[in-house]
Amino acid sequence: MGIGFKSDRFKMRDEGLFAGTNELTKSAIAGSAFLAAIGAMKIDGLDLPKTAMMGQVQQKLLTANDFSATALMEIADSRSFRDSLHENICLAIPVIERGIVRERMRLIGVMPAGRKVHARQSMDEGMLSALRDIFSLYNTCFHLIHAGETMVMDPLPTSYELDLLTEILTKFGVIDRERPTLQFASGGRLSEENAPYAAVANLLGASRRIQYEPGAFTTSHDETGARILAYDAGVKKSGLPFDLPNIDGRTDIMGRRDYDSARRYQLAGTVLAHLENGGRFADEGRYFVESMRGIIRARGLTTAFESSAWVFDHAKMGDGFEAHDSMVGAFTGANWDDAEKAGFGVIAEVRRLERELEHRIQAKSWQIELEEPDEVALLRKY
């Protein structure tokens, strides 16, 4: 199969997250372990002794920007290569698993998050076969994506896991690193009163300058109404740790181009959902809304904030995408302006608010562990 690796030669761990049943998490671990093993992806805390032996592989693949099975096959024939690759993968997997669990335990109680990514090209079928063979995977999530299409990543406990999957697709050339098209999903249909604050936090706190083209949020689905936020009923996935059982659907933010705003949206979505549904983080949700109102007011953006519907809204059907684009442009413009200022102005304010929310959530961790030990245990094995 694939490039000739045999699963009986590559003995993988039969414990930890990789031995679980969540194919999406296993795909994230497998793909990042493979890329780390050949020196093409950096993983915090991972220092591989034989990465140097992978230099030929890394140079070949990165220089040609070709992660196809054909390119790998040309330099993968020697036994020394296979042995070094196997050793590196076996060292990488537990480090990646620990990183995932560490992120999950860092903010206990935060709701799972999902993602959509737009593909500029398909995943190479030979590489898919190789990954399945090396890691003895029945399947991988990567087979679902084709050129010009959108891949849906089911919700996972942390945005870190989704970041791993996104980075894998970027390394394989499926996603355009310079102009990625990402859509972040938060559980529950947030009210049109509160949902905009999650969008504004992403727009003002973005690390990458974004300038949207006219009608950038228009899709083939009428539900978006050419807005940056969209509701989707979807099919609710059950069994996720710390999901709120009494909420339906989701609230998505579209057109994201910066990777680091995913965690900010997950955090905002969590506290807002708890605010609207009487969850344990309702106070944090209230604090977030009040703080964002203050930031918007201090920056002189209140009029812009109220000038158009943020989510498709039947009450404002006459409000076209031009007005919406102008409103969004006011907030991306504020981000651009303050990126040039000493101290980074409103960008720094949003980042400080994000850290405050994290600290408030972390302060409740001990109580959550006492009250919901089964949910906490699920974080370590899901």
VENDAMO-V959328 format. One record per run of one state. SS is the DSSP state (A for helix, B for strand, O for the rest). FROM is the first residue (numbers start at 1). TO is the last residue. If there is no record, write none. Layout:
BEGIN
SS/FROM/TO  SS/FROM/TO
END
This chain:
BEGIN
O/1/16  A/17/19  O/20/22  A/23/37  O/38/50  A/51/64  O/65/68  A/69/73  O/74/78  A/79/106  O/107/112  B/113/118  O/119/124  A/125/135  O/136/140  A/141/144  O/145/149  B/150/156  O/157/158  A/159/171  O/172/181  B/182/187  O/188/194  A/195/205  O/206/221  A/222/224  O/225/228  B/229/232  O/233/249  B/250/256  O/257/260  A/261/277  O/278/281  A/282/298  O/299/301  A/302/305  O/306/310  B/311/311  O/312/313  A/314/316  O/317/320  A/321/339  O/340/341  A/342/362  O/363/364  A/365/371  O/372/372  A/373/379  O/380/382
END
